Amino acid sequence: MNKEVLKNSLDACEVFCYDEEKVNRIKNRVEEVSGVELIFKALADSTRIKIAYALTLEKELCVCDVANIIGSTTATASHHLRLLRNMGLAKYRKEGKLVFYSLADDHIHQLVSVAMIHSKEDLHDGE
C-alpha cells in the first residue's frame, strides 16, 4: 500500500456510522453560523487584519495614521477601513477634516487578539 493512501486512511472512519441524536441536535444549531463567514472573510485579507490589529493596539487611528502604518496611500487605507466599517467591524467619527476609525466593539477586539495569540502559539509550537 502506498504511503499516501495509508496516511489518508488513518484520518477517516473505516466504517460509516453516526450518533443520530447528537447529529440531529447539532445539525439544527450549525445554521446559526450564517453570516459569521463574512467576518472572517473581511479579516482574511492581510491588509485588513493589519489594520484591525493596529486598532487593537491603539483605540483610535485616523486614516492618515493607518495609511502610514500599513505603508499605503490614504485612498487604499480608506478603502479597507470602509470595508471593515461596512462589515460592522469598525466604526468612525469625523473631527473637522480628519476621520478617525476604531474597532466596532470589544468582540472584534477579542477576536483579533485571540487570533494573534493563537498565531504566536502555533509559531512557537513549531520550533
ChimeraX commands (.cxc) that place a marker at each C-alpha (Angstrom):
marker #1 position 0.00,0.00,0.00 radius 0.5
marker #1 position 1.46,3.38,-0.92 radius 0.5
marker #1 position 2.23,5.82,1.92 radius 0.5
marker #1 position -0.24,8.47,0.71 radius 0.5
marker #1 position -3.15,6.00,0.65 radius 0.5
marker #1 position -2.20,4.72,4.10 radius 0.5
marker #1 position -1.91,8.26,5.51 radius 0.5
marker #1 position -5.33,9.23,4.10 radius 0.5
marker #1 position -6.98,6.13,5.55 radius 0.5
marker #1 position -5.76,6.93,9.07 radius 0.5
marker #1 position -7.76,10.13,9.40 radius 0.5
marker #1 position -11.19,8.80,8.41 radius 0.5
marker #1 position -13.61,6.29,9.89 radius 0.5
marker #1 position -13.22,2.81,8.46 radius 0.5
marker #1 position -16.97,2.18,8.74 radius 0.5
marker #1 position -19.86,4.60,8.33 radius 0.5
marker #1 position -21.91,5.08,11.48 radius 0.5
marker #1 position -23.11,8.10,13.42 radius 0.5
marker #1 position -24.86,9.11,16.62 radius 0.5
marker #1 position -28.30,10.12,15.30 radius 0.5
marker #1 position -29.34,12.07,18.41 radius 0.5
marker #1 position -26.08,14.06,18.51 radius 0.5
marker #1 position -26.12,14.72,14.77 radius 0.5
marker #1 position -29.73,15.96,14.79 radius 0.5
marker #1 position -29.14,18.19,17.82 radius 0.5
marker #1 position -26.04,19.81,16.31 radius 0.5
marker #1 position -27.23,19.89,12.71 radius 0.5
marker #1 position -30.01,22.30,13.66 radius 0.5
marker #1 position -27.56,24.55,15.52 radius 0.5
marker #1 position -24.89,24.88,12.81 radius 0.5
marker #1 position -27.20,27.07,10.74 radius 0.5
marker #1 position -26.64,29.73,13.42 radius 0.5
marker #1 position -23.22,30.43,11.83 radius 0.5
marker #1 position -24.88,32.04,8.83 radius 0.5
marker #1 position -23.19,35.39,8.29 radius 0.5
marker #1 position -20.20,34.66,10.52 radius 0.5
marker #1 position -18.13,33.77,7.46 radius 0.5
marker #1 position -18.37,37.40,6.38 radius 0.5
marker #1 position -16.42,38.49,9.47 radius 0.5
marker #1 position -13.67,36.01,8.70 radius 0.5
marker #1 position -13.73,36.91,5.02 radius 0.5
marker #1 position -13.20,40.57,5.88 radius 0.5
marker #1 position -10.34,39.73,8.22 radius 0.5
marker #1 position -8.79,37.16,5.84 radius 0.5
marker #1 position -7.19,39.96,3.81 radius 0.5
marker #1 position -3.66,40.69,5.09 radius 0.5
marker #1 position -4.10,44.47,4.84 radius 0.5
marker #1 position -7.38,44.46,6.75 radius 0.5
marker #1 position -6.07,42.19,9.51 radius 0.5
marker #1 position -3.08,44.52,9.89 radius 0.5
marker #1 position -5.48,47.44,10.23 radius 0.5
marker #1 position -7.68,45.57,12.70 radius 0.5
marker #1 position -4.61,44.56,14.71 radius 0.5
marker #1 position -3.36,48.16,14.72 radius 0.5
marker #1 position -6.75,49.15,16.11 radius 0.5
marker #1 position -6.30,46.67,18.96 radius 0.5
marker #1 position -3.02,48.40,19.81 radius 0.5
marker #1 position -4.46,51.90,19.62 radius 0.5
marker #1 position -8.09,52.63,20.42 radius 0.5
marker #1 position -8.49,55.05,17.52 radius 0.5
marker #1 position -6.46,55.97,14.42 radius 0.5
marker #1 position -7.07,58.49,11.67 radius 0.5
marker #1 position -6.99,57.33,8.05 radius 0.5
marker #1 position -3.59,59.01,7.55 radius 0.5
marker #1 position -2.15,57.12,10.55 radius 0.5
marker #1 position -3.46,53.84,9.16 radius 0.5
marker #1 position -2.02,54.58,5.71 radius 0.5
marker #1 position 1.42,55.17,7.23 radius 0.5
marker #1 position 1.20,52.09,9.45 radius 0.5
marker #1 position 0.37,49.77,6.55 radius 0.5
marker #1 position 2.55,51.60,4.02 radius 0.5
marker #1 position -0.21,52.56,1.62 radius 0.5
marker #1 position -1.92,55.60,0.19 radius 0.5
marker #1 position -4.73,57.21,2.16 radius 0.5
marker #1 position -7.11,56.08,-0.62 radius 0.5
marker #1 position -6.12,52.43,-0.11 radius 0.5
marker #1 position -6.34,52.72,3.67 radius 0.5
marker #1 position -9.71,54.43,3.37 radius 0.5
marker #1 position -10.98,51.68,1.06 radius 0.5
marker #1 position -10.05,48.93,3.55 radius 0.5
marker #1 position -11.38,50.90,6.52 radius 0.5
marker #1 position -14.67,51.49,4.71 radius 0.5
marker #1 position -14.99,47.76,4.01 radius 0.5
marker #1 position -14.34,46.98,7.69 radius 0.5
marker #1 position -16.97,49.59,8.62 radius 0.5
marker #1 position -19.49,48.21,6.13 radius 0.5
marker #1 position -18.95,44.72,7.55 radius 0.5
marker #1 position -19.69,46.04,11.05 radius 0.5
marker #1 position -16.12,45.50,12.27 radius 0.5
marker #1 position -15.11,49.16,12.55 radius 0.5
marker #1 position -16.75,52.48,13.23 radius 0.5
marker #1 position -15.68,56.03,12.51 radius 0.5
marker #1 position -16.11,59.58,13.60 radius 0.5
marker #1 position -15.28,62.78,11.80 radius 0.5
marker #1 position -13.45,65.60,13.53 radius 0.5
marker #1 position -13.05,68.61,11.29 radius 0.5
marker #1 position -11.20,67.40,8.22 radius 0.5
marker #1 position -9.97,64.20,9.87 radius 0.5
marker #1 position -11.71,60.81,10.04 radius 0.5
marker #1 position -10.89,58.53,12.96 radius 0.5
marker #1 position -11.57,54.80,13.00 radius 0.5
marker #1 position -11.86,52.33,15.85 radius 0.5
marker #1 position -12.99,48.74,16.18 radius 0.5
marker #1 position -16.76,48.39,16.33 radius 0.5
marker #1 position -16.84,46.70,19.73 radius 0.5
marker #1 position -14.94,44.60,22.23 radius 0.5
marker #1 position -15.93,41.35,20.49 radius 0.5
marker #1 position -13.95,42.30,17.38 radius 0.5
marker #1 position -11.03,43.37,19.58 radius 0.5
marker #1 position -11.12,40.00,21.33 radius 0.5
marker #1 position -11.42,38.08,18.06 radius 0.5
marker #1 position -8.33,39.77,16.58 radius 0.5
marker #1 position -6.40,39.49,19.86 radius 0.5
marker #1 position -7.16,35.79,20.26 radius 0.5
marker #1 position -6.19,35.14,16.63 radius 0.5
marker #1 position -2.86,36.88,17.25 radius 0.5
marker #1 position -2.22,34.87,20.42 radius 0.5
marker #1 position -3.11,31.64,18.62 radius 0.5
marker #1 position -0.85,32.50,15.69 radius 0.5
marker #1 position 2.10,33.17,18.02 radius 0.5
marker #1 position 1.46,29.91,19.89 radius 0.5
marker #1 position 1.48,27.97,16.60 radius 0.5
marker #1 position 4.81,29.56,15.66 radius 0.5
marker #1 position 6.36,28.63,19.00 radius 0.5
marker #1 position 4.91,25.11,18.94 radius 0.5
marker #1 position 6.50,24.51,15.54 radius 0.5
marker #1 position 10.03,25.30,16.78 radius 0.5
marker link #1:1,2 radius 0.2
marker link #1:2,3 radius 0.2
marker link #1:3,4 radius 0.2
marker link #1:4,5 radius 0.2
marker link #1:5,6 radius 0.2
marker link #1:6,7 radius 0.2
marker link #1:7,8 radius 0.2
marker link #1:8,9 radius 0.2
marker link #1:9,10 radius 0.2
marker link #1:10,11 radius 0.2
marker link #1:11,12 radius 0.2
marker link #1:12,13 radius 0.2
marker link #1:13,14 radius 0.2
marker link #1:14,15 radius 0.2
marker link #1:15,16 radius 0.2
marker link #1:16,17 radius 0.2
marker link #1:17,18 radius 0.2
marker link #1:18,19 radius 0.2
marker link #1:19,20 radius 0.2
marker link #1:20,21 radius 0.2
marker link #1:21,22 radius 0.2
marker link #1:22,23 radius 0.2
marker link #1:23,24 radius 0.2
marker link #1:24,25 radius 0.2
marker link #1:25,26 radius 0.2
marker link #1:26,27 radius 0.2
marker link #1:27,28 radius 0.2
marker link #1:28,29 radius 0.2
marker link #1:29,30 radius 0.2
marker link #1:30,31 radius 0.2
marker link #1:31,32 radius 0.2
marker link #1:32,33 radius 0.2
marker link #1:33,34 radius 0.2
marker link #1:34,35 radius 0.2
marker link #1:35,36 radius 0.2
marker link #1:36,37 radius 0.2
marker link #1:37,38 radius 0.2
marker link #1:38,39 radius 0.2
marker link #1:39,40 radius 0.2
marker link #1:40,41 radius 0.2
marker link #1:41,42 radius 0.2
marker link #1:42,43 radius 0.2
marker link #1:43,44 radius 0.2
marker link #1:44,45 radius 0.2
marker link #1:45,46 radius 0.2
marker link #1:46,47 radius 0.2
marker link #1:47,48 radius 0.2
marker link #1:48,49 radius 0.2
marker link #1:49,50 radius 0.2
marker link #1:50,51 radius 0.2
marker link #1:51,52 radius 0.2
marker link #1:52,53 radius 0.2
marker link #1:53,54 radius 0.2
marker link #1:54,55 radius 0.2
marker link #1:55,56 radius 0.2
marker link #1:56,57 radius 0.2
marker link #1:57,58 radius 0.2
marker link #1:58,59 radius 0.2
marker link #1:59,60 radius 0.2
marker link #1:60,61 radius 0.2
marker link #1:61,62 radius 0.2
marker link #1:62,63 radius 0.2
marker link #1:63,64 radius 0.2
marker link #1:64,65 radius 0.2
marker link #1:65,66 radius 0.2
marker link #1:66,67 radius 0.2
marker link #1:67,68 radius 0.2
marker link #1:68,69 radius 0.2
marker link #1:69,70 radius 0.2
marker link #1:70,71 radius 0.2
marker link #1:71,72 radius 0.2
marker link #1:72,73 radius 0.2
marker link #1:73,74 radius 0.2
marker link #1:74,75 radius 0.2
marker link #1:75,76 radius 0.2
marker link #1:76,77 radius 0.2
marker link #1:77,78 radius 0.2
marker link #1:78,79 radius 0.2
marker link #1:79,80 radius 0.2
marker link #1:80,81 radius 0.2
marker link #1:81,82 radius 0.2
marker link #1:82,83 radius 0.2
marker link #1:83,84 radius 0.2
marker link #1:84,85 radius 0.2
marker link #1:85,86 radius 0.2
marker link #1:86,87 radius 0.2
marker link #1:87,88 radius 0.2
marker link #1:88,89 radius 0.2
marker link #1:89,90 radius 0.2
marker link #1:90,91 radius 0.2
marker link #1:91,92 radius 0.2
marker link #1:92,93 radius 0.2
marker link #1:93,94 radius 0.2
marker link #1:94,95 radius 0.2
marker link #1:95,96 radius 0.2
marker link #1:96,97 radius 0.2
marker link #1:97,98 radius 0.2
marker link #1:98,99 radius 0.2
marker link #1:99,100 radius 0.2
marker link #1:100,101 radius 0.2
marker link #1:101,102 radius 0.2
marker link #1:102,103 radius 0.2
marker link #1:103,104 radius 0.2
marker link #1:104,105 radius 0.2
marker link #1:105,106 radius 0.2
marker link #1:106,107 radius 0.2
marker link #1:107,108 radius 0.2
marker link #1:108,109 radius 0.2
marker link #1:109,110 radius 0.2
marker link #1:110,111 radius 0.2
marker link #1:111,112 radius 0.2
marker link #1:112,113 radius 0.2
marker link #1:113,114 radius 0.2
marker link #1:114,115 radius 0.2
marker link #1:115,116 radius 0.2
marker link #1:116,117 radius 0.2
marker link #1:117,118 radius 0.2
marker link #1:118,119 radius 0.2
marker link #1:119,120 radius 0.2
marker link #1:120,121 radius 0.2
marker link #1:121,122 radius 0.2
marker link #1:122,123 radius 0.2
marker link #1:123,124 radius 0.2
marker link #1:124,125 radius 0.2
marker link #1:125,126 radius 0.2
marker link #1:126,127 radius 0.2
view
